[in-house]
Amino acid sequence: MFGHMKSDIETVFDNDPAARSKFEVVFTYSGLHAIWAHRVAHGFYKRRWFTVARVISQISRFFTGIEIHPGARIGQRLFIDHGMGVVIGETCEIGNNVVIYQGVTLGGTGKEKGKRHPTIGDNVVIGSGSKVLGSFTVGDNVNIGSNAVVLREVPSNSTVVGNPGRVVKRNGERVNDRLDHTQLPDPVIDLLRDMQQQLDDLKKELKRERNKEPIAGGEPRI
């Protein structure tokens, strides 16, 4: 237990340049308090003391503003920075070395039973206000941009932005904007592309019609 606590404190210093002392981190970092409370609640949850586990998680939510269901499974070196409004669902699984910023939701999409929350890989950064909703996997070394809404699986070594979330970078290279069936679809981009094509066609047609109009003297416009 003390080894985990020491690792959690070191994680804060690794990820937050504002951290000045261990005393400050231990007594003022709500994200750290929420993780420690979750470890206790999760221990009761595994022993099927569900009510006790939920009471602990709700007390933690009251003091930290971070709601982690006691059933969630969390790996090592999770860092929750400015964690107000973070919600982590019951069947969520989080890997190692993950960073979560304020306002993030790792939730479900309905009232389905069983696994209904996302699985987050290792070395993932989830930006402020992002929503990752549904039972799918976010791969390792993924960056999710602020306010992104991720609704389907994300491959490893990717960067995701937008609503709905789309992959814009993979393995360090930008993904072609012309998305195919093997990549995350974006109906908004498709619609805007179609509208732009229609506007271009209308401009060409209008230009052709204007060139056909006669001018003074009966000569066609050039």
N, CA and C atoms as a LAMMPS dump frame, in Angstrom:
ITEM: TIMESTEP
0
ITEM: NUMBER OF ATOMS
666
ITEM: BOX BOUNDS ff ff ff
-5.0000000000000000e+02 5.0000000000000000e+02
-5.0000000000000000e+02 5.0000000000000000e+02
-5.0000000000000000e+02 5.0000000000000000e+02
ITEM: ATOMS id mol type element x y z
1 1 1 N 0.833 -1.202 0
2 1 2 C 0 0 0
3 1 3 C 0.869 1.254 0
4 2 1 N 1.905 1.266 0.87
5 2 2 C 2.747 2.457 0.945
6 2 3 C 3.577 2.627 -0.326
7 3 1 N 3.91 1.493 -0.979
8 3 2 C 4.609 1.583 -2.253
9 3 3 C 3.751 2.245 -3.316
10 4 1 N 2.457 1.909 -3.338
11 4 2 C 1.528 2.536 -4.281
12 4 3 C 1.383 4.028 -3.988
13 5 1 N 1.312 4.373 -2.709
14 5 2 C 1.164 5.783 -2.347
15 5 3 C 2.391 6.59 -2.76
16 6 1 N 3.569 6.027 -2.555
17 6 2 C 4.798 6.712 -2.962
18 6 3 C 4.83 6.905 -4.471
19 7 1 N 4.421 5.863 -5.22
20 7 2 C 4.383 5.967 -6.675
21 7 3 C 3.387 7.027 -7.125
22 8 1 N 2.236 7.114 -6.457
23 8 2 C 1.23 8.12 -6.803
24 8 3 C 1.772 9.534 -6.596
25 9 1 N 2.499 9.731 -5.511
26 9 2 C 3.068 11.055 -5.232
27 9 3 C 4.113 11.413 -6.281
28 10 1 N 4.962 10.454 -6.632
29 10 2 C 5.971 10.699 -7.667
30 10 3 C 5.326 11.026 -9.006
31 11 1 N 4.191 10.4 -9.28
32 11 2 C 3.473 10.662 -10.531
33 11 3 C 3.03 12.114 -10.619
34 12 1 N 2.605 12.672 -9.498
35 12 2 C 2.199 14.076 -9.48
36 12 3 C 3.367 14.969 -9.871
37 13 1 N 4.548 14.719 -9.286
38 13 2 C 5.716 15.539 -9.617
39 13 3 C 6.137 15.357 -11.072
40 14 1 N 5.935 14.164 -11.623
41 14 2 C 6.307 13.915 -13.017
42 14 3 C 5.396 14.653 -13.991
43 15 1 N 4.158 14.91 -13.598
44 15 2 C 3.18 15.453 -14.531
45 15 3 C 2.746 16.888 -14.251
46 16 1 N 3.055 17.398 -13.07
47 16 2 C 2.591 18.741 -12.717
48 16 3 C 3.768 19.608 -12.27
49 17 1 N 4.199 20.551 -13.107
50 17 2 C 5.316 21.423 -12.716
51 17 3 C 4.98 22.357 -11.566
52 18 1 N 3.687 22.492 -11.225
53 18 2 C 3.293 23.373 -10.123
54 18 3 C 3.482 22.726 -8.762
55 19 1 N 3.707 21.412 -8.731
56 19 2 C 3.897 20.723 -7.449
57 19 3 C 5.234 21.126 -6.836
58 20 1 N 5.197 21.573 -5.584
59 20 2 C 6.397 22.11 -4.954
60 20 3 C 6.962 21.226 -3.846
61 21 1 N 6.09 20.546 -3.122
62 21 2 C 6.572 19.733 -2.009
63 21 3 C 5.637 18.551 -1.808
64 22 1 N 6.154 17.506 -1.168
65 22 2 C 5.33 16.34 -0.882
66 22 3 C 4.193 16.692 0.065
67 23 1 N 4.462 17.592 1.01
68 23 2 C 3.419 18.016 1.947
69 23 3 C 2.253 18.638 1.19
70 24 1 N 2.582 19.532 0.257
71 24 2 C 1.541 20.186 -0.536
72 24 3 C 0.756 19.163 -1.356
73 25 1 N 1.453 18.233 -1.98
74 25 2 C 0.799 17.234 -2.83
75 25 3 C -0.136 16.358 -2.012
76 26 1 N 0.338 15.876 -0.871
77 26 2 C -0.451 14.947 -0.066
78 26 3 C -1.713 15.604 0.477
79 27 1 N -1.636 16.875 0.828
80 27 2 C -2.763 17.505 1.513
81 27 3 C -3.643 18.377 0.62
82 28 1 N -3.218 18.664 -0.609
83 28 2 C -4.013 19.595 -1.418
84 28 3 C -4.421 19.063 -2.787
85 29 1 N -3.953 17.916 -3.206
86 29 2 C -4.262 17.423 -4.553
87 29 3 C -5.473 16.498 -4.507
88 30 1 N -6.605 17.004 -4.98
89 30 2 C -7.85 16.234 -4.913
90 30 3 C -7.806 14.986 -5.789
91 31 1 N -7.103 15.064 -6.908
92 31 2 C -6.982 13.888 -7.755
93 31 3 C -6.3 12.741 -7.037
94 32 1 N -5.288 13.062 -6.278
95 32 2 C -4.586 12.05 -5.486
96 32 3 C -5.498 11.474 -4.416
97 33 1 N -6.261 12.325 -3.748
98 33 2 C -7.199 11.858 -2.721
99 33 3 C -8.25 10.926 -3.322
100 34 1 N -8.741 11.278 -4.516
101 34 2 C -9.763 10.455 -5.163
102 34 3 C -9.223 9.072 -5.513
103 35 1 N -7.981 9.009 -5.969
104 35 2 C -7.374 7.717 -6.321
105 35 3 C -7.188 6.864 -5.073
106 36 1 N -6.705 7.467 -3.994
107 36 2 C -6.517 6.71 -2.751
108 36 3 C -7.854 6.207 -2.207
109 37 1 N -8.859 7.063 -2.233
110 37 2 C -10.18 6.636 -1.758
111 37 3 C -10.726 5.506 -2.637
112 38 1 N -10.469 5.599 -3.937
113 38 2 C -10.947 4.536 -4.831
114 38 3 C -10.281 3.203 -4.506
115 39 1 N -9.026 3.219 -4.175
116 39 2 C -8.344 1.96 -3.857
117 39 3 C -9.007 1.283 -2.66
118 40 1 N -9.39 2.084 -1.677
119 40 2 C -10.077 1.518 -0.504
120 40 3 C -11.455 0.997 -0.903
121 41 1 N -12.205 1.815 -1.649
122 41 2 C -13.552 1.419 -2.071
123 41 3 C -13.503 0.18 -2.965
124 42 1 N -12.514 0.113 -3.84
125 42 2 C -12.4 -1.03 -4.75
126 42 3 C -12.109 -2.324 -3.979
127 43 1 N -11.335 -2.191 -2.889
128 43 2 C -11.083 -3.359 -2.056
129 43 3 C -12.363 -3.922 -1.456
130 44 1 N -13.226 -3.05 -0.969
131 44 2 C -14.524 -3.502 -0.445
132 44 3 C -15.404 -4.053 -1.573
133 45 1 N -15.33 -3.416 -2.757
134 45 2 C -16.15 -3.863 -3.884
135 45 3 C -15.788 -5.284 -4.288
136 46 1 N -14.509 -5.598 -4.328
137 46 2 C -14.075 -6.942 -4.71
138 46 3 C -14.526 -7.989 -3.693
139 47 1 N -14.707 -7.55 -2.447
140 47 2 C -15.192 -8.459 -1.402
141 47 3 C -16.719 -8.467 -1.312
142 48 1 N -17.358 -7.792 -2.299
143 48 2 C -18.812 -7.749 -2.437
144 48 3 C -19.492 -6.969 -1.314
145 49 1 N -18.749 -6.067 -0.681
146 49 2 C -19.342 -5.132 0.264
147 49 3 C -19.729 -3.879 -0.539
148 50 1 N -20.728 -4.039 -1.405
149 50 2 C -21.033 -3.009 -2.385
150 50 3 C -21.504 -1.697 -1.747
151 51 1 N -22.328 -1.788 -0.717
152 51 2 C -22.846 -0.569 -0.1
153 51 3 C -21.736 0.234 0.563
154 52 1 N -20.857 -0.465 1.287
155 52 2 C -19.729 0.228 1.921
156 52 3 C -18.852 0.886 0.859
157 53 1 N -18.622 0.158 -0.232
158 53 2 C -17.799 0.697 -1.306
159 53 3 C -18.413 1.958 -1.903
160 54 1 N -19.731 1.934 -2.13
161 54 2 C -20.39 3.107 -2.7
162 54 3 C -20.401 4.284 -1.74
163 55 1 N -20.548 4.017 -0.464
164 55 2 C -20.509 5.101 0.532
165 55 3 C -19.152 5.79 0.5
166 56 1 N -18.084 4.998 0.443
167 56 2 C -16.735 5.577 0.389
168 56 3 C -16.559 6.403 -0.881
169 57 1 N -17.032 5.876 -2.014
170 57 2 C -16.871 6.606 -3.275
171 57 3 C -17.677 7.9 -3.274
172 58 1 N -18.846 7.889 -2.65
173 58 2 C -19.663 9.101 -2.605
174 58 3 C -19.084 10.145 -1.652
175 59 1 N -18.491 9.696 -0.573
176 59 2 C -17.808 10.644 0.318
177 59 3 C -16.633 11.286 -0.417
178 60 1 N -15.891 10.463 -1.143
179 60 2 C -14.783 10.986 -1.931
180 60 3 C -15.288 11.983 -2.977
181 61 1 N -16.4 11.661 -3.617
182 61 2 C -16.976 12.571 -4.608
183 61 3 C -17.346 13.907 -3.977
184 62 1 N -17.89 13.868 -2.78
185 62 2 C -18.309 15.092 -2.097
186 62 3 C -17.111 16.008 -1.829
187 63 1 N -15.992 15.421 -1.413
188 63 2 C -14.829 16.231 -1.039
189 63 3 C -13.932 16.587 -2.223
190 64 1 N -13.91 15.774 -3.277
191 64 2 C -12.971 16.002 -4.372
192 64 3 C -13.627 16.474 -5.67
193 65 1 N -14.933 16.228 -5.828
194 65 2 C -15.581 16.548 -7.092
195 65 3 C -15.288 15.547 -8.183
196 66 1 N -14.688 14.416 -7.819
197 66 2 C -14.317 13.373 -8.769
198 66 3 C -15.106 12.116 -8.421
199 67 1 N -15.834 11.575 -9.38
200 67 2 C -16.654 10.392 -9.121
201 67 3 C -16.058 9.174 -9.821
202 68 1 N -15.55 8.254 -9.035
203 68 2 C -14.999 7.006 -9.564
204 68 3 C -15.808 5.86 -8.976
205 69 1 N -16.489 5.111 -9.821
206 69 2 C -17.259 3.978 -9.314
207 69 3 C -16.303 2.964 -8.701
208 70 1 N -16.634 2.397 -7.554
209 70 2 C -15.719 1.452 -6.903
210 70 3 C -15.42 0.204 -7.727
211 71 1 N -16.241 -0.076 -8.733
212 71 2 C -15.981 -1.234 -9.572
213 71 3 C -14.943 -0.996 -10.654
214 72 1 N -14.599 0.248 -10.928
215 72 2 C -13.626 0.557 -11.974
216 72 3 C -12.255 -0.001 -11.612
217 73 1 N -11.54 -0.467 -12.633
218 73 2 C -10.197 -1.015 -12.416
219 73 3 C -9.167 -0.035 -12.959
220 74 1 N -8.287 0.398 -12.083
221 74 2 C -7.331 1.453 -12.415
222 74 3 C -5.91 0.926 -12.247
223 75 1 N -5.057 1.181 -13.234
224 75 2 C -3.67 0.751 -13.203
225 75 3 C -2.793 1.672 -12.368
226 76 1 N -1.496 1.529 -12.547
227 76 2 C -0.538 2.303 -11.771
228 76 3 C -0.273 3.668 -12.403
229 77 1 N 0.08 4.628 -11.567
230 77 2 C 0.543 5.956 -11.986
231 77 3 C -0.516 6.723 -12.779
232 78 1 N -1.766 6.6 -12.359
233 78 2 C -2.813 7.464 -12.906
234 78 3 C -2.675 8.848 -12.3
235 79 1 N -2.777 9.882 -13.14
236 79 2 C -2.717 11.262 -12.665
237 79 3 C -3.974 11.984 -13.113
238 80 1 N -4.75 12.489 -12.148
239 80 2 C -5.95 13.278 -12.435
240 80 3 C -5.636 14.722 -12.072
241 81 1 N -5.507 15.569 -13.084
242 81 2 C -5.085 16.955 -12.873
243 81 3 C -6.303 17.872 -12.881
244 82 1 N -6.436 18.704 -11.841
245 82 2 C -7.588 19.603 -11.738
246 82 3 C -8.87 18.813 -12.001
247 83 1 N -9.103 17.783 -11.22
248 83 2 C -10.051 16.739 -11.58
249 83 3 C -11.518 17.028 -11.394
250 84 1 N -11.91 18.237 -11.072
251 84 2 C -13.326 18.527 -10.857
252 84 3 C -14.168 18.086 -12.048
253 85 1 N -15.216 17.307 -11.765
254 85 2 C -16.13 16.879 -12.801
255 85 3 C -15.748 15.6 -13.513
256 86 1 N -14.656 14.966 -13.124
257 86 2 C -14.267 13.695 -13.747
258 86 3 C -15.22 12.594 -13.287
259 87 1 N -15.692 11.77 -14.243
260 87 2 C -16.573 10.64 -13.939
261 87 3 C -15.993 9.391 -14.598
262 88 1 N -15.826 8.326 -13.813
263 88 2 C -15.295 7.063 -14.314
264 88 3 C -16.29 5.969 -13.947
265 89 1 N -16.816 5.262 -14.963
266 89 2 C -17.88 4.3 -14.762
267 89 3 C -17.441 2.971 -14.171
268 90 1 N -18.435 2.155 -13.846
269 90 2 C -18.227 0.915 -13.099
270 90 3 C -17.335 -0.084 -13.822
271 91 1 N -17.554 -0.309 -15.113
272 91 2 C -16.803 -1.334 -15.828
273 91 3 C -15.632 -0.751 -16.617
274 92 1 N -15.268 0.465 -16.298
275 92 2 C -14.133 1.101 -16.961
276 92 3 C -12.825 0.452 -16.5
277 93 1 N -11.892 0.313 -17.425
278 93 2 C -10.556 -0.196 -17.115
279 93 3 C -9.533 0.808 -17.628
280 94 1 N -8.615 1.189 -16.751
281 94 2 C -7.606 2.194 -17.088
282 94 3 C -6.227 1.588 -16.911
283 95 1 N -5.377 1.732 -17.917
284 95 2 C -4.033 1.174 -17.881
285 95 3 C -3.071 1.997 -17.043
286 96 1 N -1.792 1.856 -17.328
287 96 2 C -0.742 2.53 -16.562
288 96 3 C -0.327 3.842 -17.228
289 97 1 N 0.139 4.768 -16.392
290 97 2 C 0.676 6.053 -16.867
291 97 3 C -0.347 6.834 -17.697
292 98 1 N -1.553 6.933 -17.17
293 98 2 C -2.629 7.668 -17.842
294 98 3 C -2.806 9.027 -17.171
295 99 1 N -3.05 10.059 -17.969
296 99 2 C -3.299 11.41 -17.459
297 99 3 C -4.715 11.822 -17.862
298 100 1 N -5.504 12.265 -16.888
299 100 2 C -6.877 12.695 -17.118
300 100 3 C -7.037 14.118 -16.585
301 101 1 N -7.595 15 -17.411
302 101 2 C -7.831 16.383 -16.988
303 101 3 C -9.293 16.592 -16.612
304 102 1 N -9.609 17.786 -16.159
305 102 2 C -10.921 18.061 -15.582
306 102 3 C -12.042 17.884 -16.594
307 103 1 N -13.207 17.475 -16.076
308 103 2 C -14.391 17.38 -16.904
309 103 3 C -14.467 16.16 -17.797
310 104 1 N -13.579 15.207 -17.635
311 104 2 C -13.57 14.01 -18.484
312 104 3 C -14.616 13.012 -17.99
313 105 1 N -15.319 12.387 -18.931
314 105 2 C -16.26 11.318 -18.613
315 105 3 C -15.847 10.046 -19.335
316 106 1 N -15.654 8.984 -18.584
317 106 2 C -15.43 7.655 -19.147
318 106 3 C -16.692 6.87 -18.823
319 107 1 N -17.678 6.928 -19.717
320 107 2 C -19.013 6.434 -19.391
321 107 3 C -19.572 5.467 -20.412
322 108 1 N -20.843 5.124 -20.199
323 108 2 C -21.56 4.24 -21.104
324 108 3 C -22.49 5.027 -22.001
325 109 1 N -23.22 4.299 -22.844
326 109 2 C -24.131 4.956 -23.792
327 109 3 C -25.585 4.578 -23.57
328 110 1 N -25.896 3.819 -22.54
329 110 2 C -27.273 3.413 -22.309
330 110 3 C -27.4 2.548 -21.078
331 111 1 N -28.427 1.717 -21.057
332 111 2 C -28.709 0.878 -19.904
333 111 3 C -28.32 -0.575 -20.134
334 112 1 N -27.405 -0.816 -21.065
335 112 2 C -27 -2.177 -21.349
336 112 3 C -26.29 -2.796 -20.143
337 113 1 N -26.306 -4.111 -20.076
338 113 2 C -25.681 -4.833 -18.978
339 113 3 C -24.264 -5.244 -19.365
340 114 1 N -23.511 -5.71 -18.375
341 114 2 C -22.165 -6.191 -18.638
342 114 3 C -21.182 -5.051 -18.864
343 115 1 N -20.167 -5.319 -19.668
344 115 2 C -19.136 -4.32 -19.959
345 115 3 C -19.727 -3.206 -20.809
346 116 1 N -19.802 -2.017 -20.251
347 116 2 C -20.452 -0.91 -20.955
348 116 3 C -19.628 0.377 -20.921
349 117 1 N -18.435 0.295 -20.356
350 117 2 C -17.572 1.467 -20.286
351 117 3 C -16.244 1.175 -21
352 118 1 N -15.511 2.209 -21.367
353 118 2 C -14.31 2 -22.191
354 118 3 C -13.147 1.368 -21.427
355 119 1 N -12.243 0.786 -22.209
356 119 2 C -10.966 0.284 -21.703
357 119 3 C -9.88 1.202 -22.244
358 120 1 N -9.132 1.818 -21.35
359 120 2 C -8.102 2.788 -21.721
360 120 3 C -6.736 2.116 -21.605
361 121 1 N -5.934 2.213 -22.645
362 121 2 C -4.616 1.593 -22.658
363 121 3 C -3.598 2.353 -21.832
364 122 1 N -2.326 2.017 -22.022
365 122 2 C -1.223 2.653 -21.292
366 122 3 C -0.784 3.938 -21.988
367 123 1 N -0.258 4.863 -21.183
368 123 2 C 0.334 6.105 -21.696
369 123 3 C -0.658 6.925 -22.52
370 124 1 N -1.866 7.053 -21.998
371 124 2 C -2.927 7.808 -22.681
372 124 3 C -3.131 9.143 -21.972
373 125 1 N -3.335 10.198 -22.746
374 125 2 C -3.665 11.522 -22.218
375 125 3 C -5.055 11.894 -22.711
376 126 1 N -5.959 12.217 -21.776
377 126 2 C -7.341 12.564 -22.111
378 126 3 C -7.573 14.016 -21.719
379 127 1 N -7.791 14.872 -22.706
380 127 2 C -7.877 16.306 -22.494
381 127 3 C -9.148 16.752 -21.795
382 128 1 N -9.144 17.992 -21.341
383 128 2 C -10.241 18.559 -20.566
384 128 3 C -11.572 18.477 -21.32
385 129 1 N -12.609 18.042 -20.609
386 129 2 C -13.951 18.025 -21.17
387 129 3 C -14.238 16.895 -22.133
388 130 1 N -13.298 15.99 -22.343
389 130 2 C -13.508 14.9 -23.296
390 130 3 C -14.491 13.869 -22.754
391 131 1 N -15.225 13.233 -23.66
392 131 2 C -16.169 12.176 -23.313
393 131 3 C -15.804 10.926 -24.106
394 132 1 N -15.537 9.865 -23.393
395 132 2 C -15.25 8.571 -24.024
396 132 3 C -16.375 7.641 -23.596
397 133 1 N -17.281 7.324 -24.529
398 133 2 C -18.552 6.689 -24.181
399 133 3 C -18.738 5.385 -24.926
400 134 1 N -18.861 4.298 -24.176
401 134 2 C -19.137 3.014 -24.786
402 134 3 C -18.123 1.96 -24.421
403 135 1 N -18.45 0.719 -24.759
404 135 2 C -17.584 -0.418 -24.445
405 135 3 C -16.657 -0.697 -25.625
406 136 1 N -15.536 -0.038 -25.66
407 136 2 C -14.53 -0.251 -26.697
408 136 3 C -13.162 0.054 -26.098
409 137 1 N -12.128 -0.135 -26.889
410 137 2 C -10.757 0.027 -26.399
411 137 3 C -10.103 1.257 -27.009
412 138 1 N -9.47 2.035 -26.16
413 138 2 C -8.582 3.105 -26.603
414 138 3 C -7.166 2.575 -26.444
415 139 1 N -6.43 2.489 -27.535
416 139 2 C -5.12 1.854 -27.525
417 139 3 C -4.073 2.6 -26.716
418 140 1 N -2.859 2.065 -26.737
419 140 2 C -1.742 2.662 -26.009
420 140 3 C -1.229 3.908 -26.733
421 141 1 N -0.633 4.815 -25.946
422 141 2 C 0.027 6.014 -26.492
423 141 3 C -0.922 6.869 -27.328
424 142 1 N -2.145 7.039 -26.822
425 142 2 C -3.163 7.839 -27.519
426 142 3 C -3.322 9.188 -26.827
427 143 1 N -3.469 10.248 -27.61
428 143 2 C -3.802 11.573 -27.1
429 143 3 C -5.21 11.932 -27.557
430 144 1 N -6.081 12.242 -26.609
431 144 2 C -7.448 12.653 -26.92
432 144 3 C -7.571 14.142 -26.623
433 145 1 N -7.906 14.921 -27.629
434 145 2 C -7.955 16.367 -27.482
435 145 3 C -9.097 16.838 -26.593
436 146 1 N -8.988 18.063 -26.126
437 146 2 C -9.999 18.648 -25.256
438 146 3 C -11.356 18.682 -25.951
439 147 1 N -12.396 18.32 -25.208
440 147 2 C -13.791 18.346 -25.659
441 147 3 C -14.088 17.368 -26.798
442 148 1 N -13.21 16.423 -27.034
443 148 2 C -13.502 15.389 -28.026
444 148 3 C -14.578 14.452 -27.488
445 149 1 N -15.389 13.912 -28.384
446 149 2 C -16.409 12.923 -28.017
447 149 3 C -16.068 11.635 -28.769
448 150 1 N -15.53 10.671 -28.051
449 150 2 C -15.041 9.435 -28.657
450 150 3 C -16.108 8.359 -28.478
451 151 1 N -16.571 7.798 -29.593
452 151 2 C -17.679 6.846 -29.558
453 151 3 C -17.319 5.479 -30.115
454 152 1 N -16.083 5.311 -30.56
455 152 2 C -15.679 4.007 -31.086
456 152 3 C -14.18 3.811 -30.893
457 153 1 N -13.731 2.599 -31.192
458 153 2 C -12.365 2.183 -30.881
459 153 3 C -11.32 3.098 -31.514
460 154 1 N -10.226 3.301 -30.753
461 154 2 C -9.133 4.144 -31.216
462 154 3 C -7.863 3.296 -31.273
463 155 1 N -7.173 3.247 -32.405
464 155 2 C -5.941 2.463 -32.491
465 155 3 C -4.811 3.099 -31.691
466 156 1 N -3.814 2.297 -31.361
467 156 2 C -2.665 2.794 -30.608
468 156 3 C -1.899 3.84 -31.414
469 157 1 N -1.149 4.675 -30.679
470 157 2 C -0.273 5.685 -31.289
471 157 3 C -1.047 6.665 -32.162
472 158 1 N -2.205 7.109 -31.659
473 158 2 C -3.061 8.004 -32.443
474 158 3 C -3.374 9.269 -31.658
475 159 1 N -3.808 10.288 -32.387
476 159 2 C -4.331 11.517 -31.802
477 159 3 C -5.762 11.688 -32.282
478 160 1 N -6.685 11.943 -31.346
479 160 2 C -8.109 12.031 -31.658
480 160 3 C -8.63 13.408 -31.266
481 161 1 N -9.406 14.032 -32.158
482 161 2 C -10.027 15.322 -31.863
483 161 3 C -11.441 15.324 -32.411
484 162 1 N -12.243 16.29 -31.965
485 162 2 C -13.528 16.567 -32.591
486 162 3 C -14.707 15.838 -31.991
487 163 1 N -15.887 16.194 -32.518
488 163 2 C -17.156 15.596 -32.116
489 163 3 C -17.957 15.265 -33.382
490 164 1 N -18.102 13.987 -33.729
491 164 2 C -17.536 12.828 -33.036
492 164 3 C -16.03 12.744 -33.24
493 165 1 N -15.358 12.07 -32.294
494 165 2 C -13.905 11.99 -32.335
495 165 3 C -13.409 11.298 -33.603
496 166 1 N -12.371 11.861 -34.19
497 166 2 C -11.765 11.26 -35.38
498 166 3 C -10.245 11.259 -35.215
499 167 1 N -9.603 10.286 -35.805
500 167 2 C -8.148 10.185 -35.747
501 167 3 C -7.547 11.168 -36.739
502 168 1 N -6.699 12.079 -36.267
503 168 2 C -6.046 13.039 -37.152
504 168 3 C -4.554 12.766 -37.287
505 169 1 N -4.016 11.923 -36.419
506 169 2 C -2.606 11.584 -36.515
507 169 3 C -2.414 10.156 -36.04
508 170 1 N -1.604 9.39 -36.772
509 170 2 C -1.327 8.006 -36.4
510 170 3 C 0.144 7.718 -36.639
511 171 1 N 0.793 7.147 -35.618
512 171 2 C 2.227 6.838 -35.702
513 171 3 C 3.05 8.053 -36.11
514 172 1 N 2.656 9.212 -35.596
515 172 2 C 3.402 10.437 -35.845
516 172 3 C 3.109 11.118 -37.165
517 173 1 N 2.222 10.574 -37.993
518 173 2 C 1.911 11.164 -39.284
519 173 3 C 0.435 11.518 -39.366
520 174 1 N 0.151 12.619 -40.051
521 174 2 C -1.233 13.045 -40.198
522 174 3 C -1.997 12.046 -41.047
523 175 1 N -3.25 11.808 -40.651
524 175 2 C -4.118 10.915 -41.402
525 175 3 C -4.778 11.709 -42.515
526 176 1 N -4.825 11.134 -43.725
527 176 2 C -5.471 11.788 -44.858
528 176 3 C -6.905 12.147 -44.495
529 177 1 N -7.305 13.373 -44.856
530 177 2 C -8.649 13.835 -44.517
531 177 3 C -9.74 13.011 -45.206
532 178 1 N -9.401 12.348 -46.334
533 178 2 C -10.384 11.526 -47.037
534 178 3 C -10.46 10.168 -46.344
535 179 1 N -11.295 10.085 -45.35
536 179 2 C -11.354 8.9 -44.507
537 179 3 C -12.004 7.753 -45.245
538 180 1 N -11.434 6.547 -45.089
539 180 2 C -12.03 5.373 -45.696
540 180 3 C -12.667 4.506 -44.623
541 181 1 N -13.165 3.311 -45.037
542 181 2 C -13.936 2.483 -44.108
543 181 3 C -13.076 1.867 -43.014
544 182 1 N -11.753 1.93 -43.147
545 182 2 C -10.882 1.37 -42.111
546 182 3 C -10.563 2.377 -41.023
547 183 1 N -11.032 3.619 -41.186
548 183 2 C -10.74 4.665 -40.225
549 183 3 C -12.04 5.205 -39.651
550 184 1 N -11.901 6.077 -38.662
551 184 2 C -13.088 6.611 -38.011
552 184 3 C -13.848 7.533 -38.958
553 185 1 N -15.118 7.284 -39.221
554 185 2 C -15.89 8.132 -40.127
555 185 3 C -16.246 9.453 -39.467
556 186 1 N -16.375 10.494 -40.293
557 186 2 C -16.78 11.801 -39.786
558 186 3 C -17.846 12.367 -40.71
559 187 1 N -19.12 12.188 -40.394
560 187 2 C -20.19 12.656 -41.272
561 187 3 C -20.196 14.164 -41.453
562 188 1 N -19.691 14.907 -40.477
563 188 2 C -19.666 16.369 -40.606
564 188 3 C -18.708 16.78 -41.718
565 189 1 N -17.516 16.196 -41.724
566 189 2 C -16.552 16.518 -42.774
567 189 3 C -17.08 16.088 -44.131
568 190 1 N -17.707 14.906 -44.19
569 190 2 C -18.271 14.433 -45.456
570 190 3 C -19.331 15.396 -45.976
571 191 1 N -20.207 15.881 -45.077
572 191 2 C -21.255 16.812 -45.482
573 191 3 C -20.665 18.13 -45.969
574 192 1 N -19.686 18.66 -45.251
575 192 2 C -19.057 19.915 -45.659
576 192 3 C -18.336 19.757 -46.983
577 193 1 N -17.718 18.602 -47.204
578 193 2 C -17.037 18.365 -48.468
579 193 3 C -18.034 18.345 -49.633
580 194 1 N -19.185 17.701 -49.41
581 194 2 C -20.211 17.657 -50.452
582 194 3 C -20.757 19.053 -50.743
583 195 1 N -20.988 19.839 -49.693
584 195 2 C -21.494 21.195 -49.886
585 195 3 C -20.49 22.056 -50.649
586 196 1 N -19.195 21.891 -50.323
587 196 2 C -18.174 22.66 -51.026
588 196 3 C -18.122 22.287 -52.5
589 197 1 N -18.277 20.984 -52.785
590 197 2 C -18.284 20.549 -54.174
591 197 3 C -19.477 21.134 -54.937
592 198 1 N -20.647 21.154 -54.289
593 198 2 C -21.826 21.724 -54.935
594 198 3 C -21.646 23.221 -55.192
595 199 1 N -21.038 23.925 -54.22
596 199 2 C -20.795 25.362 -54.412
597 199 3 C -19.837 25.603 -55.575
598 200 1 N -18.805 24.787 -55.667
599 200 2 C -17.852 24.937 -56.772
600 200 3 C -18.544 24.705 -58.114
601 201 1 N -19.416 23.678 -58.172
602 201 2 C -20.141 23.4 -59.415
603 201 3 C -21.069 24.547 -59.786
604 202 1 N -21.763 25.115 -58.781
605 202 2 C -22.66 26.239 -59.038
606 202 3 C -21.898 27.466 -59.527
607 203 1 N -20.723 27.722 -58.962
608 203 2 C -19.912 28.864 -59.404
609 203 3 C -19.478 28.7 -60.86
610 204 1 N -19.083 27.481 -61.227
611 204 2 C -18.667 27.236 -62.607
612 204 3 C -19.837 27.422 -63.558
613 205 1 N -21.013 26.903 -63.161
614 205 2 C -22.199 27.036 -64.004
615 205 3 C -22.607 28.494 -64.159
616 206 1 N -22.555 29.25 -63.067
617 206 2 C -22.896 30.675 -63.115
618 206 3 C -21.925 31.441 -63.991
619 207 1 N -20.663 31.094 -63.912
620 207 2 C -19.66 31.766 -64.741
621 207 3 C -19.898 31.482 -66.213
622 208 1 N -20.26 30.22 -66.545
623 208 2 C -20.553 29.893 -67.946
624 208 3 C -21.762 30.667 -68.457
625 209 1 N -22.819 30.782 -67.627
626 209 2 C -24.018 31.506 -68.035
627 209 3 C -23.728 32.979 -68.239
628 210 1 N -22.897 33.564 -67.377
629 210 2 C -22.57 34.984 -67.531
630 210 3 C -21.775 35.227 -68.808
631 211 1 N -20.914 34.297 -69.143
632 211 2 C -20.118 34.465 -70.361
633 211 3 C -20.981 34.4 -71.617
634 212 1 N -22.176 33.807 -71.522
635 212 2 C -23.074 33.699 -72.669
636 212 3 C -23.939 34.937 -72.837
637 213 1 N -24.04 35.819 -71.796
638 213 2 C -24.91 36.99 -71.868
639 213 3 C -24.331 38.017 -72.849
640 214 1 N -25.199 38.63 -73.69
641 214 2 C -24.708 39.682 -74.616
642 214 3 C -24.472 40.98 -73.882
643 215 1 N -23.583 41.782 -74.4
644 215 2 C -23.345 43.104 -73.852
645 215 3 C -23.734 44.143 -74.898
646 216 1 N -23.594 45.436 -74.58
647 216 2 C -23.96 46.488 -75.53
648 216 3 C -23.181 46.319 -76.822
649 217 1 N -23.884 46.405 -77.957
650 217 2 C -23.236 46.202 -79.254
651 217 3 C -23.425 44.799 -79.78
652 218 1 N -24.048 43.921 -78.951
653 218 2 C -24.338 42.578 -79.41
654 218 3 C -23.198 41.595 -79.337
655 219 1 N -22.004 42.023 -78.871
656 219 2 C -20.885 41.116 -78.75
657 219 3 C -20.996 40.29 -77.465
658 220 1 N -20.699 39.003 -77.51
659 220 2 C -20.729 38.201 -76.285
660 220 3 C -19.635 38.598 -75.314
661 221 1 N -19.938 38.46 -74.049
662 221 2 C -18.937 38.745 -73.019
663 221 3 C -17.805 37.729 -73.083
664 222 1 N -16.644 38.195 -72.793
665 222 2 C -15.471 37.313 -72.778
666 222 3 C -15.075 37.069 -71.328
